[in-house]
C-alpha cells in the first residue's frame, strides 16, 4: 500500500487527517505531521468534549453539592484563530492557565487543539455533540442529587451567548459560568454567570473600568497567597481557590486567585504582586 503524502495545506491527500491544518502555526503543524501518534489523533474526531471534575479546583465544589463539567480549547491564537479577543491587550496569552497542571503536557495540548479545530471547522456537529453531553451530564447529576455546573471557556473566551444561545435555552436548570476579559458582553442568559478577569496591563485598564462600572465581580491573580489582601480596588476580597463555584460569590467583590504554571513568572502586569 502506498504511503500517504501531505498536500501543501498540511492535509493528507489520502484523507486520513480530518482537519485542515493550514492555519496552524508552522511549528505546531510540523509537530503533528512528524508524529504518527499525533497524525492518528487528528485522523478522527473527539469522542467527548467535556471533562467532568478533572480540574483540581473544580473538584472542591463537591463540598457544596456541585459537579463541574469544563470545555478546554486551545486559547488565543494557538489554533490560528483568535479565541481570546483581549489576550494580547491583557498580556495573558503567555501566562495563560492553559499551561497549568495537566495542561502543560503535550498530549493534553494536542487533544485540546483537536477539539478546537472540530469547533472551528465542524461547528454544527460540535454544538450538537456539546448539547448532548451537557444533557447527559445534567441527567446524571440529577440522579446523583448534585447540581451541575458547566464552564464552556475553560481556556478560551468565546461569547457563547452569541455562538450557541441554544445551549442555555436547552438546559435551563444547568448553571453555566465563565471567566471573561470582555467587559461589554451583552444578552447574557439568566443561567450564565460571568466573572471579569483582571489584568493590570495599562492598555487593558479601560476594560477593567468598564467591568467595575458595570459592578461585575473581579477575579484577580496574585503572585502568591501571602500577598493577597483583605480588600482590593475598594471591594472585599474572597478566596477564589477555595472552589470554582463562582456563581455563589456576590457581585462587587474581588475573587483572589494565585498564580499557577507560567503565570508564576509573569511580569506583564497580568499577575499582581
C-alpha positions in Angstrom: 0.0 0.0 0.0 1.3 3.4 -1.0 2.3 5.7 1.9 0.1 8.7 2.3 1.6 12.1 1.4 1.0 15.6 2.6 -0.6 18.3 0.5 0.7 21.9 0.7 -2.0 22.8 3.2 -0.9 20.1 5.6 -3.7 17.7 4.8 -3.0 14.2 3.7 -4.1 13.5 0.2 -5.4 10.2 1.3 -7.9 12.0 3.6 -6.6 10.4 6.8 -6.2 13.7 8.6 -9.7 15.1 9.0 -8.9 18.7 9.9 -7.4 21.5 7.8 -4.1 22.3 9.5 -3.1 25.1 7.2 -3.9 28.0 9.5 -2.0 26.4 12.5 1.4 27.9 13.5 4.0 26.2 11.4 5.8 24.7 14.4 2.5 23.1 15.6 1.7 21.7 12.2 5.2 20.2 11.9 4.8 18.5 15.3 1.5 16.9 14.2 2.7 15.7 10.9 6.0 14.4 12.2 4.4 12.2 14.8 2.5 9.0 13.9 0.7 9.3 17.3 -0.4 12.9 16.6 -1.4 12.1 13.0 -3.6 9.3 14.2 -5.2 11.7 16.8 -6.1 14.2 14.1 -7.4 11.5 11.8 -10.6 11.2 13.9 -13.0 13.4 15.7 -13.1 13.7 19.5 -15.1 11.1 21.4 -16.0 13.6 24.1 -15.8 17.4 24.6 -16.4 18.0 28.3 -14.2 16.9 31.2 -16.2 16.3 34.4 -14.4 17.2 37.7 -11.0 16.7 36.1 -9.7 20.0 37.5 -8.1 20.1 41.0 -10.1 23.2 41.9 -13.5 22.3 40.5 -13.4 19.0 42.4 -13.6 21.2 45.5 -17.2 22.1 44.5 -18.2 18.7 45.7 -18.4 20.0 49.3 -21.2 22.4 48.1 -23.0 19.5 46.3 -21.9 20.6 42.9 -20.2 18.9 39.9 -18.4 20.8 37.2 -18.0 20.0 33.5 -15.4 22.1 31.6 -14.7 22.5 27.9 -11.0 23.1 27.3 -10.0 24.6 23.9 -6.7 26.0 22.6 -6.6 29.6 23.8 -5.6 32.9 22.0 -4.0 32.3 18.6 -2.8 28.7 19.3 -5.1 27.3 16.7 -4.5 30.1 14.1 -7.9 31.6 15.1 -8.2 34.1 18.0 -10.4 32.6 20.7 -9.5 35.1 23.4 -10.1 38.6 21.8 -8.5 40.5 24.7 -5.5 38.2 25.2 -2.9 40.3 23.6 -4.1 43.6 25.2 -4.3 42.0 28.6 -1.0 40.2 28.1 -2.5 37.0 29.5 -1.7 34.9 26.4 1.8 34.0 27.8 0.7 33.4 31.4 -2.4 31.5 30.4 -3.7 28.8 32.7 -3.6 26.5 29.6 -0.1 25.7 30.8 -1.1 24.9 34.4 -1.3 21.3 35.8 -2.1 18.7 33.2 -2.4 21.4 30.6 1.4 21.6 30.4 1.5 18.0 28.9 1.9 17.8 25.2 -0.8 15.1 24.7 -3.3 17.3 26.6 -2.4 20.3 24.4 -2.9 18.2 21.2 -6.3 16.9 22.5 -7.4 20.5 23.1 -6.2 21.6 19.7 -8.2 18.8 18.1 -11.4 19.9 19.9 -10.7 23.5 18.8 -10.3 22.5 15.1 -13.5 20.5 15.5 -15.3 23.6 16.9 -13.9 25.9 14.1 -14.3 23.6 11.1 -17.4 21.4 12.1 -19.4 23.9 14.1 -22.9 22.4 13.8 -21.7 18.9 14.7 -19.6 20.3 17.6 -22.5 22.2 19.1 -24.9 19.2 18.7 -22.3 17.0 20.4 -21.8 19.5 23.2 -25.5 19.8 23.7 -25.9 16.1 24.1 -23.0 15.9 26.6 -24.5 18.6 28.7 -27.8 16.9 28.7 -26.3 13.6 29.7 -24.2 15.2 32.5 -27.3 17.0 33.8 -29.3 13.8 33.9 -26.5 12.0 35.8 -26.1 14.9 38.2 -29.9 14.9 38.9 -29.8 11.1 39.6 -26.8 11.6 41.9 -28.5 14.5 43.8 -25.9 17.2 42.8 -26.1 20.4 40.9 -24.3 20.5 37.5 -22.1 23.5 36.7 -20.8 23.9 33.1 -17.8 26.1 32.3 -17.6 26.5 28.5 -14.5 28.7 28.5 -12.0 26.6 30.4 -9.1 28.1 28.4 -10.9 30.3 25.9 -13.0 33.5 25.9 -15.8 32.8 23.4 -19.1 34.7 23.5 -21.1 31.6 23.8 -24.3 33.6 24.3 -23.9 34.6 20.6 -22.2 31.5 19.3 -24.7 28.9 20.7 -27.5 30.5 22.7 -29.5 27.3 22.3 -27.2 25.6 24.9 -28.5 27.8 27.6 -32.1 27.5 26.4 -32.0 23.8 26.1 -30.7 23.3 29.6 -32.5 25.9 31.8 -31.7 24.0 35.1 -28.0 23.8 34.4 -25.8 26.6 35.9 -23.3 27.8 33.3 -20.4 30.1 34.3 -17.2 31.5 32.9 -14.3 34.0 33.5 -14.0 36.6 30.8 -11.8 39.6 29.8 -14.5 41.0 27.6 -16.3 43.7 29.6 -19.0 44.6 27.1 -20.7 41.2 26.8 -24.5 41.6 26.5 -27.6 39.5 26.3 -26.3 37.1 29.0 -28.8 34.3 29.7 -30.1 34.1 33.3 -28.3 30.7 33.8 -24.9 32.0 32.7 -22.7 33.7 35.3 -19.7 35.7 34.3 -16.7 36.9 36.4 -14.5 39.5 34.9 -10.8 38.5 34.8 -8.5 41.4 35.8 -5.2 42.4 34.3 -3.1 45.4 35.4 -1.6 46.0 31.9 -2.0 49.7 31.2 -3.7 49.1 27.8 -6.2 46.9 29.4 -7.3 49.2 32.2 -10.2 50.7 30.1 -11.7 47.3 30.1 -11.3 47.0 33.8 -13.0 50.3 34.3 -16.0 49.1 32.2 -16.3 46.0 34.3 -16.1 48.0 37.5 -18.7 50.5 36.3 -21.0 47.6 35.5 -20.5 46.2 39.0 -19.0 42.9 37.8 -17.2 40.5 40.1 -13.5 40.7 39.5 -11.1 37.8 39.5 -7.5 38.9 40.3 -4.4 36.7 40.2 -1.8 37.3 42.9 1.8 36.0 42.7 1.5 34.2 46.0 -1.1 33.6 48.7 0.8 35.7 51.3 0.4 38.9 49.3 -3.4 38.6 49.0 -5.1 41.4 51.0 -8.5 41.5 52.7 -9.7 44.4 50.5 -8.7 45.5 47.0 -9.9 48.0 44.5 -12.3 49.3 47.1 -14.0 45.9 47.4 -13.8 42.9 49.8 -11.7 40.0 48.8 -13.0 36.4 48.8 -10.9 33.2 48.3 -11.2 32.1 44.7 -9.2 29.0 45.2 -11.5 27.5 47.9 -13.5 26.3 44.9 -14.5 27.3 41.4 -18.2 27.9 42.4 -18.2 31.5 41.3 -21.9 32.0 40.9 -22.3 31.8 44.7 -20.0 34.8 45.1 -21.8 38.2 45.2 -21.2 40.8 42.6 -19.0 43.7 43.8 -16.2 41.5 45.3 -12.7 40.6 44.2 -12.1 36.9 43.8 -8.5 36.2 44.8 -6.6 33.6 42.8 -2.9 32.8 43.0 -0.6 32.3 40.1 0.0 28.8 38.6 2.0 27.4 35.7 3.8 30.0 33.6 1.8 32.8 35.4 4.2 32.5 38.4 6.9 34.1 36.2 4.7 36.7 34.6 5.9 40.3 34.8 3.5 42.0 32.4 1.0 43.3 35.0 -1.4 40.4 34.5 -0.3 39.0 37.8 -0.4 41.3 40.9 2.5 41.4 43.3 
